[in-house]
């Protein structure tokens, strides 16, 4: 939840009131409901309310996209000297995004949970994209998809663009080409196009906003310069992302503009911030200076990207040529080897045929003898495993086995003997030349297959006597 100090600072920034005591009284009168206090102030006060003197602040700062408990460490933020003072250098200073402040403040708009999801997705998207592992599929989606999901940040940006055009686009064709996508996507776009990102935070309740938008932002000269040299992104501080960025950039006066660019190690460079109303000429001078100071960095980035692309294309061409030469050599070697092998096969074919015929005869005879011996041993082993035939008695089962040849065999078994014993008995007789068969009873028909071999004769219902048929499978 946003604390009292944050609400007081935000109310002062929106209304332009400098007296903290008065701001506190207004907020207390509205039970510290920030939106209600702002709405009441803007509806009950006219243009005679004073607005603190505007200032243009140079804070060439590198903002790290860090974890949610990061804090700001701003080493300095000095006001621009009067006209004629030398422009500040491009010595970037390191701060981190005030994610903890943002996530708390977002409770006024959409809740801390919504921001947490946005921050996590934005940081991951930017981080992967910066090191070259990301892709643009997240925004574009599958080309074959009929429905494209628009993120909350993109939807908010598109709504701001549409509202800005409705409010300030009538009667003039000059306006900044704000991109209809989230801040992180716009930052990625600026990185890919080697341009700086022009950020405008829109405060609909501020007294100077209409005049600044109509007279400065929509001036033909400034719009042409911004559209040519920058990627423009705008957001209303009434929206979650616009409010978040106002806290991130420490916007204390409105109208508020800033120039940022992607930096290294997942950081964002804040090159310039302009607070308060400015004329088109003043804005143009500021942006020209920032562009001139940043030109070497942008040029270096562009040249490095072109060099990487050229080197990659050269490596691909070299690899393709090497693979083609290697495949040609391998094809020649393979052809020579195949020809040699063919000749060797033809030379050895006659001799091999003779040997194979002799070996086949010997092997057939040997296998037949071994098979007969193995069957004889198996029959003998199974006959021995049956033991002696028991005498007739109440626990003895009389079993009759009929073979496909019509031959019949009869034997007594203990009623506790298993179905497997019957199979061993049939095998020991040596009447069958096949191994795949089943023992079957008729009336009713029951097949005593492998699933019943562990049953005893009594459990299988074959006691005290049974008649079985040998059925070849």
N, C-alpha and C positions, 0 to 999 in steps of 0.2 A: 504493500500500500504506500502511496506517495506520502511523504512526511510533510510537516508544516512548512519547512524551509523551501522545499521544492515547489509547493503550491504558491507560496508567496513570490518566489522568483519568477515563476511562470506567469502569474497574474500581472506582475510589474512589467514583464517583457511584452505581453499582449496589449495591455492598456496604455503603456507609456507613462504611467504614474511613477514618480521618483520617491514619493514619501512612503516609507515602509509602514509608518504608523497608520496612515490613511488606508493603505492596501490591507493591512491587518484588520482594521475595523470593518471594511467592506466584506472581507471573507468571513469574519466572525458573524456578521449580520446575516449571511447566507449559509450559516452552519458549515463553513469550510467546503461548500459545494462549488468547486472551481468553475465548472461549466455554467452553473446558474449565476454565479457572481459576474462572470464575463458577459453573459447574455444581458443581465440586468444593467451593467455599466454601459454597454454599447447602446442599449435602447433608451436609457434615461439621460444620457449626456450628449451634448452637441459638440460641434467642432471647436468650441472655445476651450476645450481641455488642452492643456499644454502637453507637448511631446518633447521629451528630452532631446537635446542636440544630437544629431546623427554623427556617426563616426565610421570611418573605414579602418578596419583592423587588419593588420598583416600578421598572420600566424602561420607561417610556413611550417607546417607540422606534419609529421608522419603518424598516422593513426593505425594502431595494430588492431586487427580483428581478433580479440582474445576471448577468454572464457567469460562466463556470466558474472564472475566475481571480480572482474578487472576494475581498476579505478583509473582516473585521469591523472597524469603527471605532466602538466603543461609548464614548461620551463619559463616561457615568457610570452606575452601577447601585447605588443606595443602599438600605440596609435600611430597612424601615418602622419608624418610631419606635414606642415603646410606646403602649398604649392611651391615648387622649386627645390624641395629637399630631395636628396638622392634616393632612388628606390631601394628597397631592402634587397639583400642578397638572397640566394636560393639555398641558404643553410637550413636544412630541414631539421626539425626538432622532434623527438620521439615522444608520443603519448599513446595511450591505449584507449579504445572506445569505452565510454562509461556504461558498460552493459548493465551493471547493477543498478545504476540510476535509471537507465532506460526501462529495464524490465519492471522496476517498481512503478514508474510513471505511467506505463502502458495500462495500468489497472483502470485509469480514467477512460480509456478508449476501448480496448478490446481484451484486457486481462493479460496477466503475466504469462499465462500458458501460451497464448497466441504468439506473443513475442519470442518466447523460448523456442518454439518450433521454427519461427522465421529466422532467428539468429543462427540456429544449428544448421538449417538448410542453406542459408546464405553463406556462412563461413565455409562449409564443406564444398559448395559449388564454386566459390571463388578460389579456395585453396587448391582444389584439383585443377581448375582451369588455369591458374597461374603457373603451375609446374608442368602444364602440358598434358595432364592425364584426364582432364575433363572433356566433355563433349557438349554440343549444343542441342542434343536430342531432348534434354529436359524441357526446353522451351518449345522446340519445334514439334516434338513428338514423332510418332511413326508417320511416314508420308502416306501410308495406306489407311490411316485411321480417319474415320469420318467425324469424330468428335475430339476436340482439342481441349484439354483441361487448362484453364487460366488460373494462375496462382493468385492469392489474395493481394500480394504486393503489385502484380501487374494490373489486376482489376482496379485497385485503388489509383494507380498511376493513370490508367485510361480514363477513369472518372474525373481526375483532376484536369487532364488535357481537355476533355469535353466541356467541363465547367468553365475553364479559362477561356476557351474559344467562344462560349456563349456570352461571357461577361465582357470580354475585351476584344473579340475578333470581329464584331460587326463594324462595318464602315472602313475597315482597313485590312489589307492583305499581309501586313507585316506583323509577325509574331514569332517568337522562338519555336523551333520545331522540337517541343518536348517529346521524348520517347515514351511510349505507353508501356513501360515495363518497370519492374522493381529496381531499387537502387543498385543492388549487387549486379543485376543483369546489365544495367546501364554502364556500370563501372567496367564490366567485362567488355562491353561493346567499345568503350573508349580505348581500352587496352588493345583490342584487336584492330582498331582503325588508327591507332597511334595518334589519338587526340586527347586533349584534356576534357574533364567532365565539368560542365557548368551546372551548378546546383542552385535552384531557387526555392526557398521555403516561403510558402504563401500563408499570410495571416489574414483571413477574411475580416476579422474584427478590428484590425488596426486602422487608425484614421488615415495614415499616409499610403495605404495599400492601393486604393483605386488610382490615385494620381501617379504613383510610381509605375503601375502596370501599364496604364494608358500612355503616359508621357515618356517613359524610359524603356521599359521592356519591349513595348510594341513600336518603338521608333524604328524607322526604316533602316537607318545606318547601323544601329546596334544589332538589330535582328539579322541583317545580312552578315555582319561580322561574326556573331555567335553561331549562326547556322553553318557558316563556311569553315570555321576553325575549331568548333567545340561539339561535343555531344551534350545536349541539354537535357537535364532531368529536373522536374519540379514536383513538389508535393505540398499538400495542405497540412498545416499543423493540427487541423482537426482530425486528420487521418492518423492511423497508428504509425505508419512508416514515416510520414512527415514529422509527427511529434517526436518519434525516436531520433530522427536525424537532427532535429533542433536541439535535443539534449546532447547528442554526440558531438555536434559542432559548437556547443556552448553558445547558442544564439541568444543574445541578451537584448537586441533591438531589432525591430522590423521596419521596413522590408529587409530581408536577409538574403544575401547571395554568397556563394563560395565557389572556388575552383579547386578541384582535387584531381588526383591521378593515381593509378596503381603504382605501388612501390615494390620493393623486394621483400622477401621473407613474409609474404602474406600481410603486408602493411599497405596503408593508404596514405599518400602524401597530401596534406592540406596546404595548398600553395597560397591561397588568398581567401580572405573573407571580408565582405563588405556589409556593414550594418547601417541601417537608416536610409532615407531617401537620397537618391543621387540623380543628377541630370544625365542624359544620354552621353554627353561629352565626357563627364567624369568617369562613367562606367567604361566607356570605350578606351579611355586613357589607361585605366587600371588593367583592363583585360589585355590590351596591347602589350603593356609592360610584362604581365605574367607570361604571355605567350612568347615574348622575346626571351625572357629568362629561361623558359622551359624548352625552347627550341633545341638546344644541344642534346638534352635528355631524350626528347622525342625522336630526333634524328638518329641518335645512337641506337635507340631501340628498334627503329625501322631498319637501319642498316644491318643490325645483328639478326633481325628476323629474315631479311632478304638473304643474308649470308648463310643462315641455317637452311633456308629453302634451297638455295643454290647447291650447297654442299650435299644436302640430302638427295637432290635430283642427280648430282654427279655420282654419288655413291650408288644410287639405284641403277644408273646407266652402266657403271663399271661392273656392278654385280651381275647385271643382265648379260653383258658381254662375256664375263668370265664363265657364267653358267652355260652360255651357248657354246663357247669353246670347249668347256669340260664335257658337255653332252656329246659334241662331235667326236672328241677323242675317245670317249667311252663307247660310242657307237662303232667306231673303227675297231677298237680292241675287241669288242663283243663279236663283231662279224668275223674277225680273224680267229678268235677262239672257237666260235661255232663251226667254222670251216674245218679247223684242225680236229675238233672232236668228231665231226661227221666222218672224216676220213679214217680216224682211228676206230670208230664204231663199225664202219664198213669192212675194215681189215680184220677185225676180231669177230665179226658176226658169224661167219661160217664155223669157226672153232667153237664159239660159244654155243651154237645150236647143237653141235655134236655132244658137247659136254652136258648140256641141259637135258637132252634126250636120255643119255645114259644115267644121269643123276635122277631124272624123273622116274625111270624104271626102278632104280635101286630104292629110291625114297618111297615109292608106292608099295613095294614089297615089304620094306621095313615098317612102314606105318601100319600096314595091314596086320603084320605079325604083332606089332606092339599093341594095336587096338584089341586084337583077339586076346592077347595075354592080359591086358588091362581089364577087359570084360570078364574074363575068367576069374581074375583076382577079386574083382568087385562082387561077382556073384557068390564067390566063396566067402568073402567077408560078410556079406549080408546074410547068407545062410547061417554062418556062425553066430551072427548077432541075434538071430531069432531064437537060438537055443533049442532045446528039445521040445517036441510037440507034447503039450500037456494031455493028461488023461481026461476023459469025460467027467464033468462035474458041474455043480451049480454056477461056478464062477468061470466056466469055460465056454467060449463062443465058437460055434461051428460056422466056418466061412467057406463059401463056394465061389470060385472065380471063373468066369467064362471069357475066353480070348476071342479076338476077331476071327481066328481060323476055325472056331467052333470047338476047340479043345477046352476041357474043363479040368480044373484042379481044386482040391478040397483039403482044408487043413483046420486044425483046432488052435485057438489062441486064448490066452487069458483075457477075461473081459476088461482088465485094466490096461491091456496093451493099446498102443496108439494106432491111429490110421497110418502113421508112417511105417509101422510094422507090416501092414498089408502091402504097401508099396515095396518095401524091402523083400517081401516074400515073392511078389511078382517078378522083381528084378532078378532074384536068385535063380528063378526057373530058366531064364535064358531063352524064352520063347519070342521075345520082342527084339527087333533090330532098331527100335526108335526109343528115345528117351522122353519125349513129350507125349504123355498120355494121362488120362484121368480114370479113376475108379468111380462108377456110377451105379446107382440102384434105380430100379423101375418100380412104379406103383407104391408110393409116389417117387417121381424122379428126383434124385438128389445127387449132386456132383460133389464128391469129396476131394476138393482141390487143395492147393497149398494153404488156404486159409483154415483148413480143418485137420491138417495132419497132426496137430498136437492134441486133438481130442481122443479120449479113450473110446474103445468100442462100445462100452456101455453108455457113455455120454453122447455118442453119435447115434444111439438108437439101433445098433447092430447086434445087440445081445438079446437072446441067446443064440440066434443064428441069423445069417445074412447071405444074400446072393448078390454078387457084384459083377458088373460088366467092365471090361477094359475098353475104353473109348479113346481112339487115337485123335490127338488134337492136330 
